[in-house]
Amino acid sequence: MSNETDEDPDSVEKVERTDVGCSMEARLKRGTGTRDEDTVTIKAKGETAEETIAEFYTLLEEHEQDISGRLRDIQPERDE
């Protein structure tokens, strides 16, 4: 008699991944010169488009208020 809780150590279990929900991504680039460029990617996920957009705007506002100012403060030194 076999016990159903015993697993065959040589068996392979196939797992399929299913993503549910919505995602949004934006890439922002500031500056034009090689030494004067900042690139930021903002990604948001949610169960619905409404949740995703709300999360995106929250992240964008955080970037605008905190991160972008800090990036601007880091300036490359000029060659003398």
Phi and psi restraints in degrees (value plus and minus 20) as a CYANA .aco file:
   2 SER   PHI    -117.3   -77.3
   2 SER   PSI     126.4   166.4
   3 ASN   PHI    -117.8   -77.8
   3 ASN   PSI     108.6   148.6
   4 GLU   PHI     -89.6   -49.6
   4 GLU   PSI     -38.0     2.0
   5 THR   PHI    -102.5   -62.5
   5 THR   PSI     -35.8     4.2
   6 ASP   PHI     -93.2   -53.2
   6 ASP   PSI     112.0   152.0
   7 GLU   PHI    -129.1   -89.1
   7 GLU   PSI     122.5   162.5
   8 ASP   PHI     -96.2   -56.2
   8 ASP   PSI      99.9   139.9
   9 PRO   PHI     -85.0   -45.0
   9 PRO   PSI     -38.0     2.0
  10 ASP   PHI    -113.9   -73.9
  10 ASP   PSI     -21.8    18.2
  11 SER   PHI     -99.5   -59.5
  11 SER   PSI     133.3   173.3
  12 VAL   PHI    -136.8   -96.8
  12 VAL   PSI     110.1   150.1
  13 GLU   PHI    -120.5   -80.5
  13 GLU   PSI     108.0   148.0
  14 LYS   PHI    -116.2   -76.2
  14 LYS   PSI     105.3   145.3
  15 VAL   PHI    -138.3   -98.3
  15 VAL   PSI     105.8   145.8
  16 GLU   PHI    -121.8   -81.8
  16 GLU   PSI     115.0   155.0
  17 ARG   PHI    -117.5   -77.5
  17 ARG   PSI     112.3   152.3
  18 THR   PHI    -146.1  -106.1
  18 THR   PSI      98.0   138.0
  19 ASP   PHI    -108.1   -68.1
  19 ASP   PSI     114.4   154.4
  20 VAL   PHI    -141.5  -101.5
  20 VAL   PSI     115.7   155.7
  21 GLY   PHI     100.4   140.4
  21 GLY   PSI    -174.2  -134.2
  22 CYS   PHI    -158.3  -118.3
  22 CYS   PSI     129.3   169.3
  23 SER   PHI    -157.8  -117.8
  23 SER   PSI     135.5   175.5
  24 MET   PHI    -163.7  -123.7
  24 MET   PSI     120.0   160.0
  25 GLU   PHI    -160.5  -120.5
  25 GLU   PSI     118.8   158.8
  26 ALA   PHI    -155.2  -115.2
  26 ALA   PSI     119.9   159.9
  27 ARG   PHI    -132.9   -92.9
  27 ARG   PSI     105.3   145.3
  28 LEU   PHI    -132.9   -92.9
  28 LEU   PSI     117.6   157.6
  29 LYS   PHI    -150.9  -110.9
  29 LYS   PSI     108.6   148.6
  30 ARG   PHI    -138.5   -98.5
  30 ARG   PSI     116.0   156.0
  31 GLY   PHI      74.9   114.9
  31 GLY   PSI     144.9   184.9
  32 THR   PHI    -146.6  -106.6
  32 THR   PSI     -45.2    -5.2
  33 GLY   PHI    -104.2   -64.2
  33 GLY   PSI     137.3   177.3
  34 THR   PHI     -77.6   -37.6
  34 THR   PSI     -60.0   -20.0
  35 ARG   PHI    -114.6   -74.6
  35 ARG   PSI     -16.6    23.4
  36 ASP   PHI    -150.0  -110.0
  36 ASP   PSI      28.6    68.6
  37 GLU   PHI    -146.9  -106.9
  37 GLU   PSI     120.0   160.0
  38 ASP   PHI    -146.4  -106.4
  38 ASP   PSI     112.5   152.5
  39 THR   PHI    -142.8  -102.8
  39 THR   PSI     108.8   148.8
  40 VAL   PHI    -149.1  -109.1
  40 VAL   PSI     117.4   157.4
  41 THR   PHI    -134.8   -94.8
  41 THR   PSI     107.3   147.3
  42 ILE   PHI    -133.5   -93.5
  42 ILE   PSI     104.7   144.7
  43 LYS   PHI    -143.5  -103.5
  43 LYS   PSI     118.4   158.4
  44 ALA   PHI    -155.2  -115.2
  44 ALA   PSI     126.8   166.8
  45 LYS   PHI    -155.1  -115.1
  45 LYS   PSI     130.3   170.3
  46 GLY   PHI    -181.2  -141.2
  46 GLY   PSI     150.6   190.6
  47 GLU   PHI     -96.2   -56.2
  47 GLU   PSI     -48.3    -8.3
  48 THR   PHI    -148.3  -108.3
  48 THR   PSI     145.7   185.7
  49 ALA   PHI     -82.3   -42.3
  49 ALA   PSI     -58.4   -18.4
  50 GLU   PHI     -81.6   -41.6
  50 GLU   PSI     -65.2   -25.2
  51 GLU   PHI     -84.1   -44.1
  51 GLU   PSI     -60.3   -20.3
  52 THR   PHI     -84.8   -44.8
  52 THR   PSI     -63.8   -23.8
  53 ILE   PHI     -84.9   -44.9
  53 ILE   PSI     -61.8   -21.8
  54 ALA   PHI     -82.0   -42.0
  54 ALA   PSI     -63.7   -23.7
  55 GLU   PHI     -84.4   -44.4
  55 GLU   PSI     -60.6   -20.6
  56 PHE   PHI     -81.2   -41.2
  56 PHE   PSI     -66.8   -26.8
  57 TYR   PHI     -86.0   -46.0
  57 TYR   PSI     -53.2   -13.2
  58 THR   PHI     -83.4   -43.4
  58 THR   PSI     -66.5   -26.5
  59 LEU   PHI     -85.7   -45.7
  59 LEU   PSI     -59.9   -19.9
  60 LEU   PHI     -83.4   -43.4
  60 LEU   PSI     -63.0   -23.0
  61 GLU   PHI     -83.9   -43.9
  61 GLU   PSI     -60.9   -20.9
  62 GLU   PHI     -80.9   -40.9
  62 GLU   PSI     -62.3   -22.3
  63 HIS   PHI     -83.0   -43.0
  63 HIS   PSI     -65.9   -25.9
  64 GLU   PHI     -82.5   -42.5
  64 GLU   PSI     -60.2   -20.2
  65 GLN   PHI    -100.6   -60.6
  65 GLN   PSI     -57.5   -17.5
  66 ASP   PHI    -133.8   -93.8
  66 ASP   PSI     -78.0   -38.0
  67 ILE   PHI     -90.6   -50.6
  67 ILE   PSI     -64.0   -24.0
  68 SER   PHI     -83.6   -43.6
  68 SER   PSI     -58.3   -18.3
  69 GLY   PHI     -84.3   -44.3
  69 GLY   PSI     -61.1   -21.1
  70 ARG   PHI     -85.3   -45.3
  70 ARG   PSI     -58.6   -18.6
  71 LEU   PHI     -85.8   -45.8
  71 LEU   PSI     -58.9   -18.9
  72 ARG   PHI     -86.0   -46.0
  72 ARG   PSI     -50.2   -10.2
  73 ASP   PHI     -90.4   -50.4
  73 ASP   PSI     -40.0     0.0
  74 ILE   PHI    -113.2   -73.2
  74 ILE   PSI      78.4   118.4
  75 GLN   PHI    -129.5   -89.5
  75 GLN   PSI     122.3   162.3
  76 PRO   PHI     -88.3   -48.3
  76 PRO   PSI     128.1   168.1
  77 GLU   PHI     -99.5   -59.5
  77 GLU   PSI     123.8   163.8
  78 ARG   PHI    -100.1   -60.1
  78 ARG   PSI     124.1   164.1
  79 ASP   PHI     -89.7   -49.7
  79 ASP   PSI     113.8   153.8
